[in-house]
Amino acid sequence: MPHLTSPAIAETGYVVLDPFDPVDAAQWRSLEYIGWRSSGVTRFAPLASYDGSVDCNGFWNRTPPRTDKDGVWVDAQAALAPALVGLAREPGANVGRCRVVELQPNTYADALYNLHHDDNNRLNPDGTGWVVRGFLNLTDDPGSVLVLREDQRDPSGEVRIPLAAGCRVIVDTERYFHAVWHTGDSPRYALVTSWTSGPELDAYIAAHHGHTRVANPPLEPALLAEAQAELHRRLDERAQMFQSLG
């Protein structure tokens, strides 16, 4: 039996919702962050984890392993950020991992190299809701974009979603390679939550007028060509390194 998915997300693999109201920066600045290498130079502040500890690990790496569902709120963190917890719980969908991500500025080539799939649905039983990711931008980064590609090396279908404050996007991150190109001069902060697809998430998307297509911000052809060349160089270099290690 296939997994239960949200029709709005299934159309293009992502959906953009109405912006959310601003959140006091003190709520994310007061959290405890831990180093966690993701798509760039990042630190994570867990709000919900496998067992309520300040931990970012995938639930399948713990004992007993499970899929990215039924996250346990980190009490000390949640107490500091009630508005963020409220945003994560607003859909009424099951919450898995939930954390604030801090990302340092990077380049377009960096973002392309850091494109990755998530593994939210490892151990997810057939017939249950497919796990997707909500990205809620906390800082105002209108020049930065969430980059989505179905093939990391192929720019032809690339989606670039601008990340102004309040931007709210849900992505099937096992369909899309994804990373953020952050052009600012200070860290970008976002609330990232694993949500389970189902009627609750569908209602949330409808209530916030989810739309499935955005116009890409313009990109200079020379910049694209330069970044693509650098991406291929780095990927080939990494492949050669792994090959040399046997």
KAPE-V429366 format. One record per backbone hydrogen bond with DSSP energy under -0.5 kcal/mol. NH is the residue of the N-H (numbers start at 1). CO is the residue of the C=O. E is the energy in kcal/mol with one decimal. If there is no record, write none. Layout:
nh->NH co->CO e->E
nh->NH co->CO e->E
This chain:
nh->4 co->128 e->-2.3
nh->7 co->5 e->-0.6
nh->9 co->6 e->-0.6
nh->10 co->6 e->-2.4
nh->11 co->7 e->-1.4
nh->12 co->8 e->-0.6
nh->13 co->9 e->-2.9
nh->15 co->170 e->-2.2
nh->16 co->211 e->-3.0
nh->17 co->168 e->-2.9
nh->18 co->208 e->-2.3
nh->20 co->166 e->-1.5
nh->27 co->24 e->-2.1
nh->28 co->25 e->-0.9
nh->29 co->25 e->-2.4
nh->30 co->26 e->-1.5
nh->31 co->28 e->-0.8
nh->33 co->31 e->-0.6
nh->34 co->44 e->-2.9
nh->36 co->42 e->-1.2
nh->38 co->40 e->-0.8
nh->40 co->38 e->-1.4
nh->42 co->40 e->-1.0
nh->43 co->102 e->-1.6
nh->44 co->34 e->-2.6
nh->45 co->100 e->-2.6
nh->46 co->44 e->-0.5
nh->47 co->98 e->-3.3
nh->48 co->98 e->-2.3
nh->49 co->72 e->-2.4
nh->55 co->53 e->-1.9
nh->61 co->58 e->-2.0
nh->62 co->59 e->-1.3
nh->66 co->59 e->-0.7
nh->68 co->120 e->-1.6
nh->69 co->67 e->-2.5
nh->71 co->95 e->-3.3
nh->72 co->49 e->-3.3
nh->74 co->47 e->-3.3
nh->75 co->73 e->-1.0
nh->78 co->74 e->-3.1
nh->79 co->75 e->-2.0
nh->80 co->76 e->-0.7
nh->80 co->77 e->-0.9
nh->81 co->77 e->-0.9
nh->85 co->81 e->-2.2
nh->86 co->82 e->-2.3
nh->87 co->83 e->-1.9
nh->88 co->84 e->-2.2
nh->89 co->85 e->-2.1
nh->90 co->86 e->-1.2
nh->92 co->89 e->-1.5
nh->96 co->194 e->-2.4
nh->98 co->48 e->-1.9
nh->99 co->192 e->-2.3
nh->100 co->45 e->-2.2
nh->101 co->190 e->-2.9
nh->102 co->43 e->-3.0
nh->103 co->101 e->-0.5
nh->103 co->188 e->-2.7
nh->104 co->41 e->-2.2
nh->106 co->182 e->-2.5
nh->111 co->107 e->-2.3
nh->112 co->108 e->-2.4
nh->113 co->109 e->-2.2
nh->114 co->110 e->-2.2
nh->115 co->111 e->-0.5
nh->115 co->112 e->-0.8
nh->116 co->178 e->-1.3
nh->118 co->173 e->-2.5
nh->122 co->119 e->-1.4
nh->124 co->121 e->-2.1
nh->125 co->123 e->-0.6
nh->127 co->1 e->-0.6
nh->128 co->125 e->-1.5
nh->130 co->4 e->-3.0
nh->132 co->195 e->-2.9
nh->133 co->171 e->-2.6
nh->134 co->193 e->-3.1
nh->135 co->169 e->-3.5
nh->136 co->134 e->-0.5
nh->136 co->191 e->-2.6
nh->137 co->135 e->-0.6
nh->137 co->167 e->-2.5
nh->138 co->189 e->-2.3
nh->139 co->189 e->-1.5
nh->141 co->139 e->-1.0
nh->141 co->163 e->-1.9
nh->144 co->141 e->-2.0
nh->145 co->181 e->-2.1
nh->146 co->161 e->-2.4
nh->147 co->145 e->-0.6
nh->147 co->179 e->-3.3
nh->148 co->159 e->-2.6
nh->149 co->177 e->-2.3
nh->154 co->151 e->-1.3
nh->155 co->153 e->-0.7
nh->158 co->155 e->-1.7
nh->159 co->148 e->-2.4
nh->161 co->146 e->-2.2
nh->162 co->160 e->-0.6
nh->163 co->141 e->-0.9
nh->163 co->144 e->-2.0
nh->166 co->137 e->-2.4
nh->167 co->164 e->-2.1
nh->168 co->17 e->-0.6
nh->169 co->135 e->-2.5
nh->170 co->15 e->-2.6
nh->171 co->133 e->-2.8
nh->172 co->13 e->-2.8
nh->173 co->171 e->-1.3
nh->175 co->172 e->-1.1
nh->176 co->172 e->-2.0
nh->177 co->149 e->-3.4
nh->178 co->116 e->-1.8
nh->179 co->147 e->-1.5
nh->181 co->145 e->-2.7
nh->182 co->180 e->-0.8
nh->183 co->181 e->-0.7
nh->188 co->103 e->-2.9
nh->190 co->101 e->-1.6
nh->191 co->136 e->-2.9
nh->192 co->99 e->-3.0
nh->192 co->190 e->-0.6
nh->193 co->134 e->-2.0
nh->194 co->97 e->-2.7
nh->195 co->132 e->-2.5
nh->195 co->193 e->-0.6
nh->196 co->94 e->-1.4
nh->197 co->130 e->-2.7
nh->202 co->198 e->-2.3
nh->203 co->199 e->-2.3
nh->204 co->200 e->-2.0
nh->205 co->201 e->-2.4
nh->206 co->202 e->-2.3
nh->207 co->203 e->-2.6
nh->208 co->204 e->-1.5
nh->209 co->206 e->-1.6
nh->210 co->205 e->-2.4
nh->211 co->16 e->-2.5
nh->224 co->220 e->-2.2
nh->225 co->221 e->-2.6
nh->226 co->222 e->-2.4
nh->227 co->223 e->-2.6
nh->228 co->224 e->-2.8
nh->229 co->225 e->-2.2
nh->230 co->226 e->-2.1
nh->231 co->227 e->-2.7
nh->232 co->228 e->-2.5
nh->233 co->229 e->-2.2
nh->234 co->230 e->-2.5
nh->235 co->231 e->-2.8
nh->236 co->232 e->-2.5
nh->237 co->233 e->-2.3
nh->238 co->234 e->-2.5
nh->239 co->235 e->-2.4
nh->240 co->236 e->-2.3
nh->241 co->237 e->-1.9
nh->242 co->238 e->-2.4
nh->243 co->239 e->-2.3
nh->244 co->240 e->-2.2
nh->245 co->241 e->-1.2
nh->246 co->243 e->-1.2
